Amino acid sequence: MFTPYLRRWSEEGVREVVTAPRKISVPRVAAGTLPRRAGTARVSPGLMEGGETAGRRRLRQWLSGGIAGYEDGHDDLAGDATSRLSPFLHFGALSAAELVHLAKREGSPGAHAFIRQLAWRDFHHQVLAARPDTAREDYRPRGDRWRADEREVAAWREGRTGYPLVDAAMRQLAHEGWMHNRGRMLVASFLTKTLYADWRTGARHFLDLLVDGDIANNQLNWQWVAGTGTDTRPNRVLNPVIQGKRFDPRGAYVTRWVPELAGLEHKFIHEPWKLKAADRAGIDYPDPIVDLAEARARFERARGV
């Protein structure tokens, strides 16, 4: 009868053959009741359904429809042409290797664009494996002396900055535990460059709420936007007004999450402060907490640009 065995080196450097155990006893864990969403604190009310069954259902829908248009539509905030598979990848309900295989078989330009995003995801895992300190420290220090204005950071967290696209994305995060990738880049740029606040402040808030938040992609994407990571353009600043007009031109995304602005003409959706005083007074929405030109000049002085 075949007896399984293991080979190992003894402390004296002699190779030994050790018989493998036929069974391994594991501790028993008492059965318990799974927590319900309604009774769990700090759960976003619009959180998507989890688990492998839900993940595979979403994957089938993605492969049969959305993936083909991904290359052209992935930045459309209102249309949301993203796969929304990141939470299932994060929890291991789906495999990145399997997704690459299935996307290659689909073969469209959108599928190849999707594969590039999966590669980007794994790249950050490789960077963190090589540099574990980057979960806390700058990958490429820029000599930043971050500001710590708690009032501004609180307005950012609450989606009350006065910049509609930033606020819409932050409110989506609070409600769904998820945010469109274009929104993630914008709100990170706004915090770290427009408000010039430490990227770790934003990274912690994201990890508190994101259902797909893992250390590698969260921390290193924050560093990429903050200009302390692997980005070759560390001083890039995203303008929330320009981004809104480009990626949400009719304001559909903004008004979905910032209903106070519903009904405004399209030209005012991303710049409500340009309304006539009488019209502006009737909207319960804050004025901008910072002037964009002044904030950019401050950032460039700090970085020595």
C-alpha positions in Angstrom: 0.0 0.0 0.0 1.3 3.5 -0.9 2.3 5.6 2.1 2.5 9.3 1.5 5.7 11.0 2.7 7.4 14.3 2.9 11.1 15.2 2.3 12.7 17.8 4.6 16.1 18.8 5.8 17.1 18.2 9.4 18.8 20.8 11.6 22.1 19.1 10.8 21.6 19.5 7.0 20.7 15.8 6.4 17.7 15.1 4.2 15.1 13.0 5.9 12.0 11.2 4.8 9.0 11.7 7.1 5.8 9.8 6.9 2.9 12.1 6.3 -0.1 11.9 8.7 -3.2 10.2 7.3 -5.5 12.8 8.9 -5.2 16.2 10.5 -7.4 17.2 13.4 -8.7 20.7 13.2 -10.4 22.7 15.9 -14.2 22.7 16.0 -15.9 26.0 15.6 -19.3 26.5 17.1 -22.0 27.2 14.6 -23.4 30.7 14.7 -26.0 32.9 13.1 -24.8 34.9 10.1 -25.2 38.6 10.7 -27.9 40.4 8.8 -27.1 43.6 6.9 -29.8 45.6 8.7 -28.2 44.8 12.1 -24.6 45.4 11.1 -23.1 48.8 11.8 -21.2 50.8 9.1 -22.7 49.0 6.2 -23.6 51.1 3.2 -27.4 50.9 2.6 -27.0 50.3 -1.2 -24.3 47.6 -0.9 -24.5 45.1 -3.7 -25.3 41.4 -3.2 -22.2 39.4 -2.4 -21.0 35.8 -2.8 -19.9 33.6 -5.6 -23.4 33.0 -7.0 -24.0 36.7 -7.4 -20.5 37.2 -8.8 -20.9 34.6 -11.5 -24.3 36.0 -12.4 -22.8 39.4 -12.8 -19.9 37.9 -14.8 -22.2 36.3 -17.2 -24.1 39.5 -17.8 -20.8 41.3 -18.3 -19.4 38.9 -20.8 -22.7 38.8 -22.8 -23.1 42.5 -23.0 -21.0 45.2 -21.3 -17.5 44.0 -22.0 -17.7 44.8 -25.7 -18.3 48.5 -25.1 -15.8 48.8 -22.2 -13.0 50.5 -24.1 -15.2 53.4 -25.3 -17.5 53.7 -22.3 -15.5 53.0 -19.1 -15.2 56.7 -18.3 -18.9 57.5 -18.7 -20.0 58.2 -15.1 -23.7 58.2 -15.7 -23.7 55.1 -18.0 -21.3 53.2 -15.7 -19.9 50.8 -18.2 -17.6 49.2 -15.6 -17.8 45.5 -14.8 -18.4 46.0 -11.0 -16.6 42.7 -10.5 -14.0 44.2 -8.2 -15.7 43.2 -4.9 -15.9 39.6 -6.1 -12.2 39.6 -7.0 -11.4 41.2 -3.6 -13.2 38.5 -1.7 -12.0 35.6 -3.9 -15.5 34.8 -5.2 -14.0 35.2 -8.7 -10.5 34.6 -10.0 -8.6 37.3 -12.0 -6.9 34.5 -14.0 -10.3 33.1 -15.0 -11.5 36.6 -16.0 -8.5 37.1 -18.2 -9.1 33.7 -19.9 -12.8 34.4 -20.5 -12.1 38.0 -21.7 -9.5 36.7 -24.2 -12.1 34.3 -25.5 -14.6 37.1 -26.0 -11.8 38.9 -27.9 -13.3 42.4 -28.5 -11.3 45.6 -28.0 -13.3 46.2 -24.9 -12.2 42.8 -23.5 -8.5 43.7 -24.1 -9.0 47.0 -22.4 -10.6 45.1 -19.4 -7.6 42.8 -19.3 -5.2 45.8 -19.1 -7.2 46.9 -16.0 -6.8 43.4 -14.4 -3.1 43.6 -15.1 -2.9 47.0 -13.4 -4.7 45.5 -10.4 -2.1 42.7 -10.1 0.8 45.2 -10.7 -0.1 46.9 -7.4 0.0 43.6 -5.6 3.5 43.0 -7.0 4.6 46.5 -5.9 3.3 46.0 -2.4 4.9 42.5 -2.2 8.3 44.1 -3.1 7.8 47.2 -0.9 5.4 46.4 2.0 6.2 49.8 3.6 4.2 51.5 0.8 1.0 50.5 2.6 2.0 53.4 5.0 4.9 55.3 3.5 5.4 57.2 0.3 6.7 55.1 -2.6 8.5 58.2 -3.9 8.6 60.9 -1.3 8.1 64.4 -2.6 8.8 66.3 0.5 5.1 67.0 1.1 4.1 68.9 4.2 0.4 68.0 4.0 -2.2 70.4 5.4 -4.6 69.2 8.1 -7.8 71.3 7.8 -10.4 69.1 9.5 -13.3 71.2 8.3 -12.3 70.7 4.6 -11.7 67.0 5.1 -15.1 66.6 6.8 -16.8 68.4 3.9 -15.0 66.0 1.5 -16.1 62.9 3.4 -19.7 64.1 3.6 -20.0 65.1 -0.1 -20.4 68.8 0.8 -17.4 70.4 -0.9 -19.5 72.6 -3.3 -18.0 70.8 -6.3 -20.9 68.7 -7.6 -18.9 65.9 -9.2 -16.7 65.4 -6.2 -19.8 65.4 -3.9 -21.7 63.0 -6.2 -18.9 60.5 -6.1 -18.4 60.7 -2.3 -22.2 60.2 -1.8 -22.1 57.2 -4.1 -19.3 55.7 -1.9 -21.3 56.3 1.3 -24.5 54.7 -0.2 -23.1 51.8 -2.2 -19.7 51.1 -0.7 -18.4 51.5 -4.2 -17.4 54.3 -6.6 -16.8 54.6 -10.3 -13.1 54.5 -11.1 -13.2 58.0 -12.7 -14.8 59.3 -9.5 -12.1 57.6 -7.4 -9.4 59.4 -9.3 -11.2 62.7 -9.1 -12.0 62.7 -5.4 -8.4 61.5 -4.6 -6.9 64.3 -6.6 -9.3 66.8 -5.0 -8.2 65.7 -1.5 -4.5 65.4 -2.0 -3.9 68.2 -4.5 -6.7 70.7 -4.3 -7.0 70.5 -0.5 -3.4 69.3 -0.2 -4.4 66.7 2.5 -2.4 63.6 3.3 -3.3 60.7 1.0 -3.4 58.4 4.0 -6.5 60.3 5.3 -8.4 59.4 2.1 -7.0 55.9 2.0 -8.4 55.2 5.5 -11.8 56.6 4.6 -12.0 54.4 1.4 -11.0 51.3 3.4 -13.8 52.0 5.9 -16.4 52.1 3.2 -15.3 50.3 0.0 -16.5 46.8 -0.5 -13.6 46.1 -2.9 -11.0 48.0 -0.8 -7.8 46.0 -0.4 -4.5 47.3 0.9 -2.5 46.9 -2.4 -4.9 48.6 -4.8 -6.3 51.1 -2.3 -3.1 52.4 -0.9 -1.1 52.4 -4.2 -3.9 53.9 -6.3 -4.1 56.7 -3.7 -0.4 57.2 -4.0 -0.6 57.1 -7.8 -3.1 60.0 -7.7 -1.3 61.9 -4.9 1.9 61.8 -6.9 3.9 59.8 -4.3 3.5 56.5 -6.1 4.4 55.1 -9.5 2.8 57.8 -11.6 5.2 59.4 -14.1 3.2 62.7 -13.9 3.2 63.3 -10.1 2.0 66.9 -10.4 -1.2 66.2 -12.4 -4.2 67.9 -10.9 -7.8 66.9 -12.0 -10.2 69.9 -12.3 -13.6 68.8 -11.0 -15.4 71.2 -13.3 -13.6 70.1 -16.5 -13.9 66.5 -15.5 -17.7 66.9 -15.0 -18.2 68.6 -18.3 -16.2 65.9 -20.0 -17.5 62.7 -18.4 -20.9 63.8 -17.2 -21.9 66.5 -19.7 -25.6 66.4 -19.0 -25.2 66.1 -15.3 -27.1 62.8 -15.0 -24.5 61.3 -12.6 -24.4 64.4 -10.5 -28.1 64.8 -10.1 -28.5 61.1 -9.3 -26.4 61.6 -6.1 -26.8 65.4 -5.5 -30.6 65.8 -6.1 -30.4 69.4 -4.7 -29.2 70.3 -8.2 -31.8 68.5 -10.2 -33.7 70.8 -12.5 -30.8 73.1 -13.2 -29.8 73.9 -16.7 -26.9 71.7 -17.9 -24.5 74.7 -18.0 -24.9 75.2 -14.3 -24.8 71.6 -13.1 -21.1 71.6 -12.6 -20.9 75.3 -11.6 -24.0 76.1 -9.5 -22.2 79.1 -8.0 -22.7 80.9 -11.3 -26.4 81.0 -10.9 -28.1 84.3 -10.3 -28.2 85.2 -6.6 -31.9 84.8 -6.4 -31.8 81.3 -8.0 -28.8 80.3 -5.9 -30.5 81.2 -2.7 -33.2 78.6 -3.2 -30.8 75.6 -3.4 -29.6 73.9 -0.2 -26.1 73.3 -1.5 -22.8 74.7 -0.2 -20.6 77.2 -1.9 -17.1 75.8 -2.9 -14.9 75.3 0.1 -11.8 76.4 -1.9 -11.0 78.3 -5.0 -9.6 76.0 -7.6 -7.0 78.4 -9.0 -5.7 79.4 -5.6 -5.6 75.7 -4.5 -3.6 74.7 -7.5 -1.2 77.6 -7.0 -0.7 76.5 -3.4 0.0 72.9 -4.4 2.5 73.9 -7.1 4.3 76.1 -4.6 4.4 73.2 -2.2 5.8 70.8 -4.8 8.1 73.4 -6.3 6.5 73.0 -9.7 
